[in-house]
Amino acid sequence: MKKFLRHQFSKNAPLALTAVAVLATRGGVLPPNVSPLGASGFATKQLFWFFVGILAFDLLRGGFYPGVLFTYLGFAMYPTMGKFAGTSLRKQALFLPIASLLFFLLSNFGVWWFWYPQTWAGLVLCYTMALPFYRNTFLSDVGFFAIIAGVRYVGAVVQKVRARELVVA
């Protein structure tokens, strides 16, 4: 039983820690658009729980507004691009910035649609005003994904060491 619990904990600990980090950092502790949300969405294989977490947070914080569907469509780009990237670090390095860019384009399209003049000048103004937020999004996606990838790597090394210990014992 002890081995089973240890295995379950080591298997689910990164997911649980990521979920706690996402909830903790979305509460206004960090600057705008600095959050592990995009990186965790990119890294997750639990698409359902990724969106449940976003919905739960938005329900608790009153995060629904006109254009929120564009934002959710943008969030969907993270797990979609993560799936395309697979486990290849090279592909992840390519697809994570693409996911960040798609989130920026889609979510701010919704901002433009509902809050800016629906003209070419309004669209350009909207995206221009959003650039500082994109910088934060991009940098936090890359930074938090580096942490997630590092934790995964260390976890894999620890599992290999434990497996060798079991074979020797």
ROZATI-541137 format. One record per residue (C-alpha): residue in three letters; x, y, z. Coordinates in steps of 0.25 Angstrom, whole numbers, padded with zeros to 4 digits, always signed. Each point is the difference from the previous one (the first is absolute). Layout:
// residues N
ALAXYZ...
***
This chain:
// residues 169
MET+0000+0000+0000LYS+0011+0009+0004LYS+0007-0002-0014PHE-0013+0003-0007LEU-0003+0013+0007ARG+0015+0004-0003HIS-0002-0003-0014GLN-0013+0007-0001PHE+0006+0013+0007SER+0012+0000-0009LYS-0009-0002-0012ASN-0010+0011+0003ALA+0009+0010+0008PRO+0004+0008-0012LEU-0014+0002-0004ALA-0005+0004+0014LEU+0011+0009+0002THR-0003+0007-0013ALA-0014+0001+0003VAL+0003+0007+0013ALA+0010+0009-0006VAL-0010+0004-0011LEU-0011+0003+0010ALA+0009+0008+0009THR+0006+0008-0010ARG-0013+0004-0007GLY-0005+0007+0012GLY+0008+0013-0003VAL+0013-0003+0007LEU+0008+0001-0013PRO+0000+0011-0011PRO-0011-0001-0010ASN+0001-0012-0010VAL+0011-0006+0009SER-0005-0014+0003PRO+0003-0014-0002LEU-0013-0002-0006GLY+0005-0001-0015ALA+0012-0008+0003SER-0009-0010+0008GLY-0010-0001-0011PHE+0011-0002-0010ALA+0006-0011+0009THR-0013-0007+0004LYS-0006-0013-0005GLN-0012+0003+0009LEU-0008+0010-0009PHE-0013-0002+0007TRP+0006+0004+0014PHE+0008+0012-0007PHE-0013+0006-0004VAL-0007-0003+0013GLY+0011+0007+0007ILE-0002+0012-0009LEU-0015+0000+0002ALA+0000-0002+0015PHE+0010+0012+0001ASP-0009+0009-0009LEU-0012-0004+0008LEU+0006+0003+0013ARG+0006+0013-0004GLY-0011+0005-0010GLY+0009-0001-0012PHE-0011-0001-0010TYR-0001+0012-0010PRO-0004+0002-0014GLY+0010-0006-0009VAL+0004-0011+0010LEU-0003-0011-0010PHE+0012+0006-0008THR+0009-0001+0012TYR-0004-0015+0002LEU+0002-0003-0014GLY+0014+0006+0002PHE+0002-0008+0012ALA-0003-0013-0008MET+0012+0003-0009TYR+0009-0004+0011PRO-0004-0014+0002THR-0002-0001-0015MET+0014+0005-0003GLY+0005-0009+0011LYS-0006-0012-0007PHE+0007+0004-0013ALA+0013+0001+0007GLY+0000-0013+0007THR+0012-0004+0009SER+0010+0006-0009LEU+0007+0012+0006ARG+0003+0006-0013LYS-0014+0000-0004GLN-0004+0005+0013ALA+0009+0012-0001LEU-0007+0002-0014PHE-0014-0002+0004LEU-0001+0007+0014PRO+0003+0014-0006ILE-0010-0003-0011ALA-0010-0003+0011SER+0003+0013+0007LEU-0002+0008-0013LEU-0013-0007-0004PHE-0005+0003+0014PHE+0004+0014-0001LEU-0007+0001-0014LEU-0013-0007+0004SER-0002+0006+0013ASN+0003+0014-0005PHE-0009-0002-0012GLY-0011-0001+0010VAL+0004+0013+0007TRP+0000+0007-0013TRP-0013-0006-0004PHE-0007+0005+0013TRP+0007+0012+0004TYR+0007+0007-0011PRO-0005+0006-0013GLN-0002-0011-0010THR+0009+0007-0010TRP+0014-0003-0005ALA+0006+0011+0009GLY-0008-0006+0012LEU+0006-0013-0003VAL+0014+0005-0001LEU-0002+0009+0013CYS-0005-0012+0008TYR+0011-0009-0004THR+0010+0011+0003MET-0006+0003+0014ALA+0001-0015+0003LEU+0015-0002-0004PRO+0005+0002+0015PHE-0010-0011+0004TYR+0006-0009-0011ARG+0014+0002+0005ASN-0004-0004+0014THR-0008-0012-0005PHE+0011-0005-0009LEU+0011+0002+0010SER-0008-0007+0011ASP-0004-0012-0009VAL+0014-0002-0004GLY+0005+0001+0015PHE-0011-0008+0006PHE+0002-0011-0011ALA+0015-0001+0003ILE-0004-0002+0015ILE-0010-0011-0004ALA+0009-0007-0010GLY+0011+0001+0011VAL-0009-0007+0010ARG-0004-0010-0010TYR+0015-0003-0003VAL+0004-0001+0015GLY-0012-0009+0002ALA+0004-0009-0011VAL+0014-0001+0006VAL-0005-0003+0014GLN-0009-0011-0006LYS+0012-0007-0008VAL+0008+0001+0013ARG-0011-0007+0008ALA-0002-0010-0011ARG+0014-0004+0001GLU-0001-0001+0015LEU-0011-0009-0001VAL+0007-0009-0010VAL+0013+0000+0009ALA-0008-0003+0013
***
